[in-house]
Amino acid sequence: MYPGEEEIEQEPSEEEQIKQTLEFLFGENASEFFEEIGVEKSKNTGRIRKVFVKGKFVGSIRANDGFFVPNIRGAKLLHKATEYPSNRVVVTKDAAEFVSKGKSVFTKFVVDMDDELRPFQDVLVVDEDDKLLATGKLILNKREVKEFKNHVVVKVRHHTQHD
């Protein structure tokens, strides 16, 4: 054993694994509203694939890196648990309607974003009043958003309005 390395006496429960993943990815207290967590595992690998809260599907665990990918229900829980501007890309009021219907976020409509965000993270997209509009995959970092004129910043996966 290495110095500082502790021997694990017991594997964490599935619920503890999910909560630890959420807090690693989205920050302290991110798992606050994830109660009565259930999971569905892959039949082939036995790894957790789907996450449920109180019996409702809230997101998936990505196979290649083990990261949580929230659907809009999961994004609402994360939004409630995390403080502005954490994990957020903020868009103008002009863009809010389009983003809430599933359109991608472009650089010219970004007002602000969390300094800690990195490309390929899953993020929350909000308007200037911190109203949740969508969730999706971040493409550019904050510096690139300022430098590029008209590029996709977030590829929206799930949104709040349905046509």
C-alpha positions, 0 to 999 in steps of 0.5 A: 500500500502507498502512503495516503492510500486507504484500503477500501473495506466495502464497495460504495452502493450504486446510489453512492456511486451516482452521487459521487459522480454528480458531485465530481462533475457538477460540484458540491451539493449537485446530488442534493435533489437526487433521492431514491436513486435507481439504476439500470445496468448493461446486460453485457458489462454489468455497468450502470447505464441509466439513472432514475430518481423516484422511478423517473429516468433522469439521465445516462452514464456514458460508456466511454468515460462514466460521466453522467449525461442528464436529460431535461429532468436530470438537468432540472435537479442539477439546476435546483442544486447548483448556484448560478453561474455554476455549470451554466452557459447564459444566452440572450433573451433573443436566443432563449426561445430557440434554445428552449426548442432544441436549437444549438447555442451559437457564440454571438448569443452567449452572455456569460458562462462558468469559467470552469467549463471545459469542452465536451462537458454536459452543461445547463443552458439558461437565460439571463434570469437563470431560467433553465432552457436546455442541456447539452454538450459544450463545444468551446471554452470561454476564451474561444467563445469570445474569439469566434464570431459565429460558432456552435458553443453548445449542441443541445441534447434536451430542451424544455419546450416541445413543439 
